Amino acid sequence: MTHNLSQEVQMFAKVAIRRTTAKRCTHWVFEKIGTFRNNLIHRAGRITYPQGKLTLTLNANDKVKQEFLNYFSSFGVAA
């Protein structure tokens, strides 16, 4: 179930890179589940509630920020 969920999240958030081929390879290039987990889930952060608004606070890393914003925007969550 974890494998399917991680791949579904990546498919939902990223654009298909490949077209249909004779060997039927996947349309997306997936990250390994360990990489996906380390980049998003095992990230040190804190959920705070300043001024009545939930906020995820992470370290100042622009690449990680863009990745989170990409996933949040693809799910329709306001970031």
mmCIF file of the N, C-alpha and C atoms, coordinates in Angstrom:
data_MODEL
# 
_entry.id   MODEL 
# 
loop_
_atom_site.group_PDB 
_atom_site.id 
_atom_site.type_symbol 
_atom_site.label_atom_id 
_atom_site.label_alt_id 
_atom_site.label_comp_id 
_atom_site.label_asym_id 
_atom_site.label_entity_id 
_atom_site.label_seq_id 
_atom_site.pdbx_PDB_ins_code 
_atom_site.Cartn_x 
_atom_site.Cartn_y 
_atom_site.Cartn_z 
_atom_site.occupancy 
_atom_site.B_iso_or_equiv 
_atom_site.pdbx_formal_charge 
_atom_site.auth_seq_id 
_atom_site.auth_comp_id 
_atom_site.auth_asym_id 
_atom_site.auth_atom_id 
_atom_site.pdbx_PDB_model_num 
ATOM 1   N N  . MET A 1 1  ? 0.820  -1.178 0.000   1.00 0.00 ? 1  MET A N  1 
ATOM 2   C CA . MET A 1 1  ? 0.000  0.000  0.000   1.00 0.00 ? 1  MET A CA 1 
ATOM 3   C C  . MET A 1 1  ? 0.874  1.256  0.000   1.00 0.00 ? 1  MET A C  1 
ATOM 4   N N  . THR A 1 2  ? 1.965  1.233  0.738   1.00 0.00 ? 2  THR A N  1 
ATOM 5   C CA . THR A 1 2  ? 2.869  2.385  0.783   1.00 0.00 ? 2  THR A CA 1 
ATOM 6   C C  . THR A 1 2  ? 3.480  2.653  -0.586  1.00 0.00 ? 2  THR A C  1 
ATOM 7   N N  . HIS A 1 3  ? 3.879  1.583  -1.257  1.00 0.00 ? 3  HIS A N  1 
ATOM 8   C CA . HIS A 1 3  ? 4.466  1.719  -2.590  1.00 0.00 ? 3  HIS A CA 1 
ATOM 9   C C  . HIS A 1 3  ? 3.474  2.376  -3.545  1.00 0.00 ? 3  HIS A C  1 
ATOM 10  N N  . ASN A 1 4  ? 2.238  1.880  -3.551  1.00 0.00 ? 4  ASN A N  1 
ATOM 11  C CA . ASN A 1 4  ? 1.218  2.426  -4.445  1.00 0.00 ? 4  ASN A CA 1 
ATOM 12  C C  . ASN A 1 4  ? 0.902  3.882  -4.115  1.00 0.00 ? 4  ASN A C  1 
ATOM 13  N N  . LEU A 1 5  ? 0.820  4.189  -2.842  1.00 0.00 ? 5  LEU A N  1 
ATOM 14  C CA . LEU A 1 5  ? 0.522  5.555  -2.431  1.00 0.00 ? 5  LEU A CA 1 
ATOM 15  C C  . LEU A 1 5  ? 1.634  6.517  -2.844  1.00 0.00 ? 5  LEU A C  1 
ATOM 16  N N  . SER A 1 6  ? 2.894  6.125  -2.628  1.00 0.00 ? 6  SER A N  1 
ATOM 17  C CA . SER A 1 6  ? 3.996  7.019  -2.998  1.00 0.00 ? 6  SER A CA 1 
ATOM 18  C C  . SER A 1 6  ? 4.049  7.236  -4.503  1.00 0.00 ? 6  SER A C  1 
ATOM 19  N N  . GLN A 1 7  ? 3.784  6.189  -5.278  1.00 0.00 ? 7  GLN A N  1 
ATOM 20  C CA . GLN A 1 7  ? 3.793  6.350  -6.734  1.00 0.00 ? 7  GLN A CA 1 
ATOM 21  C C  . GLN A 1 7  ? 2.610  7.191  -7.209  1.00 0.00 ? 7  GLN A C  1 
ATOM 22  N N  . GLU A 1 8  ? 1.464  7.012  -6.576  1.00 0.00 ? 8  GLU A N  1 
ATOM 23  C CA . GLU A 1 8  ? 0.286  7.795  -6.950  1.00 0.00 ? 8  GLU A CA 1 
ATOM 24  C C  . GLU A 1 8  ? 0.499  9.279  -6.652  1.00 0.00 ? 8  GLU A C  1 
ATOM 25  N N  . VAL A 1 9  ? 1.118  9.586  -5.523  1.00 0.00 ? 9  VAL A N  1 
ATOM 26  C CA . VAL A 1 9  ? 1.417  10.978 -5.174  1.00 0.00 ? 9  VAL A CA 1 
ATOM 27  C C  . VAL A 1 9  ? 2.371  11.575 -6.205  1.00 0.00 ? 9  VAL A C  1 
ATOM 28  N N  . GLN A 1 10 ? 3.396  10.828 -6.589  1.00 0.00 ? 10 GLN A N  1 
ATOM 29  C CA . GLN A 1 10 ? 4.342  11.331 -7.584  1.00 0.00 ? 10 GLN A CA 1 
ATOM 30  C C  . GLN A 1 10 ? 3.685  11.507 -8.950  1.00 0.00 ? 10 GLN A C  1 
ATOM 31  N N  . MET A 1 11 ? 2.796  10.594 -9.329  1.00 0.00 ? 11 MET A N  1 
ATOM 32  C CA . MET A 1 11 ? 2.100  10.717 -10.606 1.00 0.00 ? 11 MET A CA 1 
ATOM 33  C C  . MET A 1 11 ? 1.174  11.928 -10.615 1.00 0.00 ? 11 MET A C  1 
ATOM 34  N N  . PHE A 1 12 ? 0.550  12.186 -9.478  1.00 0.00 ? 12 PHE A N  1 
ATOM 35  C CA . PHE A 1 12 ? -0.390 13.295 -9.368  1.00 0.00 ? 12 PHE A CA 1 
ATOM 36  C C  . PHE A 1 12 ? 0.326  14.640 -9.428  1.00 0.00 ? 12 PHE A C  1 
ATOM 37  N N  . ALA A 1 13 ? 1.546  14.707 -8.881  1.00 0.00 ? 13 ALA A N  1 
ATOM 38  C CA . ALA A 1 13 ? 2.256  15.972 -8.753  1.00 0.00 ? 13 ALA A CA 1 
ATOM 39  C C  . ALA A 1 13 ? 3.201  16.275 -9.916  1.00 0.00 ? 13 ALA A C  1 
ATOM 40  N N  . LYS A 1 14 ? 3.600  15.259 -10.661 1.00 0.00 ? 14 LYS A N  1 
ATOM 41  C CA . LYS A 1 14 ? 4.580  15.470 -11.730 1.00 0.00 ? 14 LYS A CA 1 
ATOM 42  C C  . LYS A 1 14 ? 3.959  15.226 -13.091 1.00 0.00 ? 14 LYS A C  1 
ATOM 43  N N  . VAL A 1 15 ? 4.582  15.773 -14.104 1.00 0.00 ? 15 VAL A N  1 
ATOM 44  C CA . VAL A 1 15 ? 4.107  15.635 -15.474 1.00 0.00 ? 15 VAL A CA 1 
ATOM 45  C C  . VAL A 1 15 ? 4.691  14.349 -16.066 1.00 0.00 ? 15 VAL A C  1 
ATOM 46  N N  . ALA A 1 16 ? 3.921  13.688 -16.899 1.00 0.00 ? 16 ALA A N  1 
ATOM 47  C CA . ALA A 1 16 ? 4.418  12.487 -17.577 1.00 0.00 ? 16 ALA A CA 1 
ATOM 48  C C  . ALA A 1 16 ? 5.551  12.883 -18.516 1.00 0.00 ? 16 ALA A C  1 
ATOM 49  N N  . ILE A 1 17 ? 6.683  12.192 -18.414 1.00 0.00 ? 17 ILE A N  1 
ATOM 50  C CA . ILE A 1 17 ? 7.867  12.540 -19.197 1.00 0.00 ? 17 ILE A CA 1 
ATOM 51  C C  . ILE A 1 17 ? 7.926  11.744 -20.503 1.00 0.00 ? 17 ILE A C  1 
ATOM 52  N N  . ARG A 1 18 ? 7.552  10.483 -20.432 1.00 0.00 ? 18 ARG A N  1 
ATOM 53  C CA . ARG A 1 18 ? 7.673  9.616  -21.597 1.00 0.00 ? 18 ARG A CA 1 
ATOM 54  C C  . ARG A 1 18 ? 6.326  9.419  -22.286 1.00 0.00 ? 18 ARG A C  1 
ATOM 55  N N  . ARG A 1 19 ? 6.408  9.002  -23.529 1.00 0.00 ? 19 ARG A N  1 
ATOM 56  C CA . ARG A 1 19 ? 5.202  8.651  -24.283 1.00 0.00 ? 19 ARG A CA 1 
ATOM 57  C C  . ARG A 1 19 ? 5.052  7.130  -24.280 1.00 0.00 ? 19 ARG A C  1 
ATOM 58  N N  . THR A 1 20 ? 3.991  6.643  -24.839 1.00 0.00 ? 20 THR A N  1 
ATOM 59  C CA . THR A 1 20 ? 3.760  5.203  -24.930 1.00 0.00 ? 20 THR A CA 1 
ATOM 60  C C  . THR A 1 20 ? 4.799  4.587  -25.855 1.00 0.00 ? 20 THR A C  1 
ATOM 61  N N  . THR A 1 21 ? 5.373  3.478  -25.409 1.00 0.00 ? 21 THR A N  1 
ATOM 62  C CA . THR A 1 21 ? 6.374  2.781  -26.213 1.00 0.00 ? 21 THR A CA 1 
ATOM 63  C C  . THR A 1 21 ? 5.939  1.341  -26.442 1.00 0.00 ? 21 THR A C  1 
ATOM 64  N N  . ALA A 1 22 ? 6.638  0.658  -27.328 1.00 0.00 ? 22 ALA A N  1 
ATOM 65  C CA . ALA A 1 22 ? 6.321  -0.743 -27.621 1.00 0.00 ? 22 ALA A CA 1 
ATOM 66  C C  . ALA A 1 22 ? 6.550  -1.632 -26.398 1.00 0.00 ? 22 ALA A C  1 
ATOM 67  N N  . LYS A 1 23 ? 7.536  -1.297 -25.580 1.00 0.00 ? 23 LYS A N  1 
ATOM 68  C CA . LYS A 1 23 ? 7.830  -2.102 -24.397 1.00 0.00 ? 23 LYS A CA 1 
ATOM 69  C C  . LYS A 1 23 ? 6.997  -1.681 -23.189 1.00 0.00 ? 23 LYS A C  1 
ATOM 70  N N  . ARG A 1 24 ? 6.169  -0.675 -23.359 1.00 0.00 ? 24 ARG A N  1 
ATOM 71  C CA . ARG A 1 24 ? 5.217  -0.231 -22.341 1.00 0.00 ? 24 ARG A CA 1 
ATOM 72  C C  . ARG A 1 24 ? 5.896  0.207  -21.040 1.00 0.00 ? 24 ARG A C  1 
ATOM 73  N N  . CYS A 1 25 ? 6.960  0.983  -21.145 1.00 0.00 ? 25 CYS A N  1 
ATOM 74  C CA . CYS A 1 25 ? 7.587  1.509  -19.933 1.00 0.00 ? 25 CYS A CA 1 
ATOM 75  C C  . CYS A 1 25 ? 6.690  2.605  -19.332 1.00 0.00 ? 25 CYS A C  1 
ATOM 76  N N  . THR A 1 26 ? 6.918  2.919  -18.076 1.00 0.00 ? 26 THR A N  1 
ATOM 77  C CA . THR A 1 26 ? 6.055  3.888  -17.395 1.00 0.00 ? 26 THR A CA 1 
ATOM 78  C C  . THR A 1 26 ? 6.208  5.279  -17.995 1.00 0.00 ? 26 THR A C  1 
ATOM 79  N N  . HIS A 1 27 ? 5.180  6.075  -17.864 1.00 0.00 ? 27 HIS A N  1 
ATOM 80  C CA . HIS A 1 27 ? 5.201  7.440  -18.386 1.00 0.00 ? 27 HIS A CA 1 
ATOM 81  C C  . HIS A 1 27 ? 5.975  8.375  -17.461 1.00 0.00 ? 27 HIS A C  1 
ATOM 82  N N  . TRP A 1 28 ? 6.097  8.014  -16.207 1.00 0.00 ? 28 TRP A N  1 
ATOM 83  C CA . TRP A 1 28 ? 6.773  8.850  -15.223 1.00 0.00 ? 28 TRP A CA 1 
ATOM 84  C C  . TRP A 1 28 ? 8.084  8.221  -14.809 1.00 0.00 ? 28 TRP A C  1 
ATOM 85  N N  . VAL A 1 29 ? 9.024  9.064  -14.411 1.00 0.00 ? 29 VAL A N  1 
ATOM 86  C CA . VAL A 1 29 ? 10.253 8.586  -13.799 1.00 0.00 ? 29 VAL A CA 1 
ATOM 87  C C  . VAL A 1 29 ? 10.065 8.760  -12.303 1.00 0.00 ? 29 VAL A C  1 
ATOM 88  N N  . PHE A 1 30 ? 9.948  7.659  -11.593 1.00 0.00 ? 30 PHE A N  1 
ATOM 89  C CA . PHE A 1 30 ? 9.658  7.701  -10.168 1.00 0.00 ? 30 PHE A CA 1 
ATOM 90  C C  . PHE A 1 30 ? 10.936 7.748  -9.348  1.00 0.00 ? 30 PHE A C  1 
ATOM 91  N N  . GLU A 1 31 ? 10.860 8.458  -8.223  1.00 0.00 ? 31 GLU A N  1 
ATOM 92  C CA . GLU A 1 31 ? 11.927 8.385  -7.242  1.00 0.00 ? 31 GLU A CA 1 
ATOM 93  C C  . GLU A 1 31 ? 11.780 7.066  -6.502  1.00 0.00 ? 31 GLU A C  1 
ATOM 94  N N  . LYS A 1 32 ? 12.892 6.544  -6.002  1.00 0.00 ? 32 LYS A N  1 
ATOM 95  C CA . LYS A 1 32 ? 12.793 5.366  -5.150  1.00 0.00 ? 32 LYS A CA 1 
ATOM 96  C C  . LYS A 1 32 ? 12.027 5.762  -3.903  1.00 0.00 ? 32 LYS A C  1 
ATOM 97  N N  . ILE A 1 33 ? 11.350 4.798  -3.304  1.00 0.00 ? 33 ILE A N  1 
ATOM 98  C CA . ILE A 1 33 ? 10.527 5.119  -2.142  1.00 0.00 ? 33 ILE A CA 1 
ATOM 99  C C  . ILE A 1 33 ? 11.375 5.633  -0.984  1.00 0.00 ? 33 ILE A C  1 
ATOM 100 N N  . GLY A 1 34 ? 12.613 5.143  -0.864  1.00 0.00 ? 34 GLY A N  1 
ATOM 101 C CA . GLY A 1 34 ? 13.506 5.638  0.187   1.00 0.00 ? 34 GLY A CA 1 
ATOM 102 C C  . GLY A 1 34 ? 13.870 7.099  -0.031  1.00 0.00 ? 34 GLY A C  1 
ATOM 103 N N  . THR A 1 35 ? 14.134 7.469  -1.273  1.00 0.00 ? 35 THR A N  1 
ATOM 104 C CA . THR A 1 35 ? 14.448 8.857  -1.601  1.00 0.00 ? 35 THR A CA 1 
ATOM 105 C C  . THR A 1 35 ? 13.247 9.753  -1.363  1.00 0.00 ? 35 THR A C  1 
ATOM 106 N N  . PHE A 1 36 ? 12.096 9.298  -1.808  1.00 0.00 ? 36 PHE A N  1 
ATOM 107 C CA . PHE A 1 36 ? 10.861 10.054 -1.618  1.00 0.00 ? 36 PHE A CA 1 
ATOM 108 C C  . PHE A 1 36 ? 10.587 10.273 -0.130  1.00 0.00 ? 36 PHE A C  1 
ATOM 109 N N  . ARG A 1 37 ? 10.741 9.215  0.652   1.00 0.00 ? 37 ARG A N  1 
ATOM 110 C CA . ARG A 1 37 ? 10.503 9.289  2.098   1.00 0.00 ? 37 ARG A CA 1 
ATOM 111 C C  . ARG A 1 37 ? 11.505 10.223 2.767   1.00 0.00 ? 37 ARG A C  1 
ATOM 112 N N  . ASN A 1 38 ? 12.788 10.137 2.391   1.00 0.00 ? 38 ASN A N  1 
ATOM 113 C CA . ASN A 1 38 ? 13.805 10.999 3.005   1.00 0.00 ? 38 ASN A CA 1 
ATOM 114 C C  . ASN A 1 38 ? 13.625 12.466 2.620   1.00 0.00 ? 38 ASN A C  1 
ATOM 115 N N  . ASN A 1 39 ? 13.184 12.716 1.405   1.00 0.00 ? 39 ASN A N  1 
ATOM 116 C CA . ASN A 1 39 ? 13.026 14.101 0.957   1.00 0.00 ? 39 ASN A CA 1 
ATOM 117 C C  . ASN A 1 39 ? 11.796 14.784 1.539   1.00 0.00 ? 39 ASN A C  1 
ATOM 118 N N  . LEU A 1 40 ? 10.727 14.033 1.778   1.00 0.00 ? 40 LEU A N  1 
ATOM 119 C CA . LEU A 1 40 ? 9.489  14.660 2.221   1.00 0.00 ? 40 LEU A CA 1 
ATOM 120 C C  . LEU A 1 40 ? 9.056  14.276 3.630   1.00 0.00 ? 40 LEU A C  1 
ATOM 121 N N  . ILE A 1 41 ? 9.077  13.005 3.929   1.00 0.00 ? 41 ILE A N  1 
ATOM 122 C CA . ILE A 1 41 ? 8.493  12.556 5.193   1.00 0.00 ? 41 ILE A CA 1 
ATOM 123 C C  . ILE A 1 41 ? 9.474  12.661 6.352   1.00 0.00 ? 41 ILE A C  1 
ATOM 124 N N  . HIS A 1 42 ? 10.717 12.303 6.136   1.00 0.00 ? 42 HIS A N  1 
ATOM 125 C CA . HIS A 1 42 ? 11.711 12.350 7.213   1.00 0.00 ? 42 HIS A CA 1 
ATOM 126 C C  . HIS A 1 42 ? 12.363 13.717 7.347   1.00 0.00 ? 42 HIS A C  1 
ATOM 127 N N  . ARG A 1 43 ? 11.720 14.724 6.889   1.00 0.00 ? 43 ARG A N  1 
ATOM 128 C CA . ARG A 1 43 ? 12.237 16.089 6.948   1.00 0.00 ? 43 ARG A CA 1 
ATOM 129 C C  . ARG A 1 43 ? 11.925 16.668 8.314   1.00 0.00 ? 43 ARG A C  1 
ATOM 130 N N  . ALA A 1 44 ? 12.936 17.255 8.942   1.00 0.00 ? 44 ALA A N  1 
ATOM 131 C CA . ALA A 1 44 ? 12.725 17.872 10.254  1.00 0.00 ? 44 ALA A CA 1 
ATOM 132 C C  . ALA A 1 44 ? 11.916 19.149 10.079  1.00 0.00 ? 44 ALA A C  1 
ATOM 133 N N  . GLY A 1 45 ? 10.840 19.243 10.804  1.00 0.00 ? 45 GLY A N  1 
ATOM 134 C CA . GLY A 1 45 ? 9.980  20.417 10.713  1.00 0.00 ? 45 GLY A CA 1 
ATOM 135 C C  . GLY A 1 45 ? 9.052  20.475 11.907  1.00 0.00 ? 45 GLY A C  1 
ATOM 136 N N  . ARG A 1 46 ? 8.300  21.526 11.953  1.00 0.00 ? 46 ARG A N  1 
ATOM 137 C CA . ARG A 1 46 ? 7.375  21.726 13.060  1.00 0.00 ? 46 ARG A CA 1 
ATOM 138 C C  . ARG A 1 46 ? 6.094  22.352 12.518  1.00 0.00 ? 46 ARG A C  1 
ATOM 139 N N  . ILE A 1 47 ? 4.962  21.831 12.957  1.00 0.00 ? 47 ILE A N  1 
ATOM 140 C CA . ILE A 1 47 ? 3.679  22.425 12.589  1.00 0.00 ? 47 ILE A CA 1 
ATOM 141 C C  . ILE A 1 47 ? 3.289  23.366 13.715  1.00 0.00 ? 47 ILE A C  1 
ATOM 142 N N  . THR A 1 48 ? 3.119  24.621 13.374  1.00 0.00 ? 48 THR A N  1 
ATOM 143 C CA . THR A 1 48 ? 2.768  25.650 14.362  1.00 0.00 ? 48 THR A CA 1 
ATOM 144 C C  . THR A 1 48 ? 1.420  26.257 13.992  1.00 0.00 ? 48 THR A C  1 
ATOM 145 N N  . TYR A 1 49 ? 0.892  27.045 14.864  1.00 0.00 ? 49 TYR A N  1 
ATOM 146 C CA . TYR A 1 49 ? -0.424 27.657 14.680  1.00 0.00 ? 49 TYR A CA 1 
ATOM 147 C C  . TYR A 1 49 ? -0.350 29.154 15.006  1.00 0.00 ? 49 TYR A C  1 
ATOM 148 N N  . PRO A 1 50 ? 0.502  29.908 14.300  1.00 0.00 ? 50 PRO A N  1 
ATOM 149 C CA . PRO A 1 50 ? 0.607  31.334 14.597  1.00 0.00 ? 50 PRO A CA 1 
ATOM 150 C C  . PRO A 1 50 ? -0.574 32.113 14.020  1.00 0.00 ? 50 PRO A C  1 
ATOM 151 N N  . GLN A 1 51 ? -1.147 32.991 14.807  1.00 0.00 ? 51 GLN A N  1 
ATOM 152 C CA . GLN A 1 51 ? -2.251 33.863 14.410  1.00 0.00 ? 51 GLN A CA 1 
ATOM 153 C C  . GLN A 1 51 ? -3.424 33.088 13.804  1.00 0.00 ? 51 GLN A C  1 
ATOM 154 N N  . GLY A 1 52 ? -3.663 31.870 14.314  1.00 0.00 ? 52 GLY A N  1 
ATOM 155 C CA . GLY A 1 52 ? -4.809 31.084 13.882  1.00 0.00 ? 52 GLY A CA 1 
ATOM 156 C C  . GLY A 1 52 ? -4.663 30.409 12.533  1.00 0.00 ? 52 GLY A C  1 
ATOM 157 N N  . LYS A 1 53 ? -3.441 30.296 12.015  1.00 0.00 ? 53 LYS A N  1 
ATOM 158 C CA . LYS A 1 53 ? -3.228 29.683 10.707  1.00 0.00 ? 53 LYS A CA 1 
ATOM 159 C C  . LYS A 1 53 ? -2.178 28.584 10.846  1.00 0.00 ? 53 LYS A C  1 
ATOM 160 N N  . LEU A 1 54 ? -2.522 27.343 10.411  1.00 0.00 ? 54 LEU A N  1 
ATOM 161 C CA . LEU A 1 54 ? -1.561 26.250 10.476  1.00 0.00 ? 54 LEU A CA 1 
ATOM 162 C C  . LEU A 1 54 ? -0.388 26.523 9.556   1.00 0.00 ? 54 LEU A C  1 
ATOM 163 N N  . THR A 1 55 ? 0.828  26.301 10.054  1.00 0.00 ? 55 THR A N  1 
ATOM 164 C CA . THR A 1 55 ? 2.030  26.586 9.287   1.00 0.00 ? 55 THR A CA 1 
ATOM 165 C C  . THR A 1 55 ? 3.030  25.459 9.484   1.00 0.00 ? 55 THR A C  1 
ATOM 166 N N  . LEU A 1 56 ? 3.606  24.978 8.394   1.00 0.00 ? 56 LEU A N  1 
ATOM 167 C CA . LEU A 1 56 ? 4.684  24.002 8.461   1.00 0.00 ? 56 LEU A CA 1 
ATOM 168 C C  . LEU A 1 56 ? 5.994  24.772 8.385   1.00 0.00 ? 56 LEU A C  1 
ATOM 169 N N  . THR A 1 57 ? 6.804  24.673 9.420   1.00 0.00 ? 57 THR A N  1 
ATOM 170 C CA . THR A 1 57 ? 8.065  25.398 9.476   1.00 0.00 ? 57 THR A CA 1 
ATOM 171 C C  . THR A 1 57 ? 9.212  24.415 9.258   1.00 0.00 ? 57 THR A C  1 
ATOM 172 N N  . LEU A 1 58 ? 10.036 24.690 8.248   1.00 0.00 ? 58 LEU A N  1 
ATOM 173 C CA . LEU A 1 58 ? 11.199 23.873 7.920   1.00 0.00 ? 58 LEU A CA 1 
ATOM 174 C C  . LEU A 1 58 ? 12.445 24.747 7.914   1.00 0.00 ? 58 LEU A C  1 
ATOM 175 N N  . ASN A 1 59 ? 13.600 24.098 7.681   1.00 0.00 ? 59 ASN A N  1 
ATOM 176 C CA . ASN A 1 59 ? 14.819 24.899 7.549   1.00 0.00 ? 59 ASN A CA 1 
ATOM 177 C C  . ASN A 1 59 ? 14.796 25.677 6.232   1.00 0.00 ? 59 ASN A C  1 
ATOM 178 N N  . ALA A 1 60 ? 15.682 26.619 6.078   1.00 0.00 ? 60 ALA A N  1 
ATOM 179 C CA . ALA A 1 60 ? 15.698 27.492 4.897   1.00 0.00 ? 60 ALA A CA 1 
ATOM 180 C C  . ALA A 1 60 ? 16.412 26.799 3.736   1.00 0.00 ? 60 ALA A C  1 
ATOM 181 N N  . ASN A 1 61 ? 15.701 25.962 2.993   1.00 0.00 ? 61 ASN A N  1 
ATOM 182 C CA . ASN A 1 61 ? 16.239 25.262 1.849   1.00 0.00 ? 61 ASN A CA 1 
ATOM 183 C C  . ASN A 1 61 ? 15.262 25.462 0.691   1.00 0.00 ? 61 ASN A C  1 
ATOM 184 N N  . ASP A 1 62 ? 15.677 26.225 -0.315  1.00 0.00 ? 62 ASP A N  1 
ATOM 185 C CA . ASP A 1 62 ? 14.773 26.582 -1.410  1.00 0.00 ? 62 ASP A CA 1 
ATOM 186 C C  . ASP A 1 62 ? 14.322 25.382 -2.233  1.00 0.00 ? 62 ASP A C  1 
ATOM 187 N N  . LYS A 1 63 ? 15.202 24.393 -2.423  1.00 0.00 ? 63 LYS A N  1 
ATOM 188 C CA . LYS A 1 63 ? 14.827 23.218 -3.212  1.00 0.00 ? 63 LYS A CA 1 
ATOM 189 C C  . LYS A 1 63 ? 13.720 22.430 -2.509  1.00 0.00 ? 63 LYS A C  1 
ATOM 190 N N  . VAL A 1 64 ? 13.847 22.245 -1.208  1.00 0.00 ? 64 VAL A N  1 
ATOM 191 C CA . VAL A 1 64 ? 12.823 21.527 -0.442  1.00 0.00 ? 64 VAL A CA 1 
ATOM 192 C C  . VAL A 1 64 ? 11.527 22.327 -0.423  1.00 0.00 ? 64 VAL A C  1 
ATOM 193 N N  . LYS A 1 65 ? 11.637 23.637 -0.289  1.00 0.00 ? 65 LYS A N  1 
ATOM 194 C CA . LYS A 1 65 ? 10.448 24.494 -0.289  1.00 0.00 ? 65 LYS A CA 1 
ATOM 195 C C  . LYS A 1 65 ? 9.689  24.341 -1.602  1.00 0.00 ? 65 LYS A C  1 
ATOM 196 N N  . GLN A 1 66 ? 10.404 24.369 -2.726  1.00 0.00 ? 66 GLN A N  1 
ATOM 197 C CA . GLN A 1 66 ? 9.763  24.239 -4.030  1.00 0.00 ? 66 GLN A CA 1 
ATOM 198 C C  . GLN A 1 66 ? 9.106  22.871 -4.192  1.00 0.00 ? 66 GLN A C  1 
ATOM 199 N N  . GLU A 1 67 ? 9.758  21.833 -3.667  1.00 0.00 ? 67 GLU A N  1 
ATOM 200 C CA . GLU A 1 67 ? 9.186  20.496 -3.776  1.00 0.00 ? 67 GLU A CA 1 
ATOM 201 C C  . GLU A 1 67 ? 7.892  20.385 -2.972  1.00 0.00 ? 67 GLU A C  1 
ATOM 202 N N  . PHE A 1 68 ? 7.887  20.917 -1.747  1.00 0.00 ? 68 PHE A N  1 
ATOM 203 C CA . PHE A 1 68 ? 6.668  20.913 -0.944  1.00 0.00 ? 68 PHE A CA 1 
ATOM 204 C C  . PHE A 1 68 ? 5.569  21.741 -1.615  1.00 0.00 ? 68 PHE A C  1 
ATOM 205 N N  . LEU A 1 69 ? 5.917  22.920 -2.127  1.00 0.00 ? 69 LEU A N  1 
ATOM 206 C CA . LEU A 1 69 ? 4.920  23.760 -2.789  1.00 0.00 ? 69 LEU A CA 1 
ATOM 207 C C  . LEU A 1 69 ? 4.350  23.077 -4.027  1.00 0.00 ? 69 LEU A C  1 
ATOM 208 N N  . ASN A 1 70 ? 5.189  22.345 -4.744  1.00 0.00 ? 70 ASN A N  1 
ATOM 209 C CA . ASN A 1 70 ? 4.726  21.616 -5.921  1.00 0.00 ? 70 ASN A CA 1 
ATOM 210 C C  . ASN A 1 70 ? 3.693  20.560 -5.528  1.00 0.00 ? 70 ASN A C  1 
ATOM 211 N N  . TYR A 1 71 ? 3.995  19.780 -4.490  1.00 0.00 ? 71 TYR A N  1 
ATOM 212 C CA . TYR A 1 71 ? 3.048  18.757 -4.044  1.00 0.00 ? 71 TYR A CA 1 
ATOM 213 C C  . TYR A 1 71 ? 1.771  19.387 -3.490  1.00 0.00 ? 71 TYR A C  1 
ATOM 214 N N  . PHE A 1 72 ? 1.905  20.427 -2.689  1.00 0.00 ? 72 PHE A N  1 
ATOM 215 C CA . PHE A 1 72 ? 0.721  21.072 -2.113  1.00 0.00 ? 72 PHE A CA 1 
ATOM 216 C C  . PHE A 1 72 ? -0.162 21.675 -3.193  1.00 0.00 ? 72 PHE A C  1 
ATOM 217 N N  . SER A 1 73 ? 0.449  22.330 -4.185  1.00 0.00 ? 73 SER A N  1 
ATOM 218 C CA . SER A 1 73 ? -0.361 22.959 -5.238  1.00 0.00 ? 73 SER A CA 1 
ATOM 219 C C  . SER A 1 73 ? -1.044 21.906 -6.116  1.00 0.00 ? 73 SER A C  1 
ATOM 220 N N  . SER A 1 74 ? -0.392 20.770 -6.327  1.00 0.00 ? 74 SER A N  1 
ATOM 221 C CA . SER A 1 74 ? -1.026 19.728 -7.152  1.00 0.00 ? 74 SER A CA 1 
ATOM 222 C C  . SER A 1 74 ? -2.219 19.106 -6.444  1.00 0.00 ? 74 SER A C  1 
ATOM 223 N N  . PHE A 1 75 ? -2.222 19.112 -5.120  1.00 0.00 ? 75 PHE A N  1 
ATOM 224 C CA . PHE A 1 75 ? -3.368 18.591 -4.367  1.00 0.00 ? 75 PHE A CA 1 
ATOM 225 C C  . PHE A 1 75 ? -4.407 19.672 -4.088  1.00 0.00 ? 75 PHE A C  1 
ATOM 226 N N  . GLY A 1 76 ? -4.148 20.901 -4.491  1.00 0.00 ? 76 GLY A N  1 
ATOM 227 C CA . GLY A 1 76 ? -5.106 21.965 -4.286  1.00 0.00 ? 76 GLY A CA 1 
ATOM 228 C C  . GLY A 1 76 ? -5.074 22.543 -2.889  1.00 0.00 ? 76 GLY A C  1 
ATOM 229 N N  . VAL A 1 77 ? -3.972 22.321 -2.168  1.00 0.00 ? 77 VAL A N  1 
ATOM 230 C CA . VAL A 1 77 ? -3.832 22.850 -0.815  1.00 0.00 ? 77 VAL A CA 1 
ATOM 231 C C  . VAL A 1 77 ? -3.146 24.203 -0.912  1.00 0.00 ? 77 VAL A C  1 
ATOM 232 N N  . ALA A 1 78 ? -3.713 25.205 -0.268  1.00 0.00 ? 78 ALA A N  1 
ATOM 233 C CA . ALA A 1 78 ? -3.101 26.538 -0.283  1.00 0.00 ? 78 ALA A CA 1 
ATOM 234 C C  . ALA A 1 78 ? -1.839 26.503 0.561   1.00 0.00 ? 78 ALA A C  1 
ATOM 235 N N  . ALA A 1 79 ? -0.754 26.990 0.001   1.00 0.00 ? 79 ALA A N  1 
ATOM 236 C CA . ALA A 1 79 ? 0.521  26.986 0.733   1.00 0.00 ? 79 ALA A CA 1 
ATOM 237 C C  . ALA A 1 79 ? 0.873  28.372 1.190   1.00 0.00 ? 79 ALA A C  1 
# 
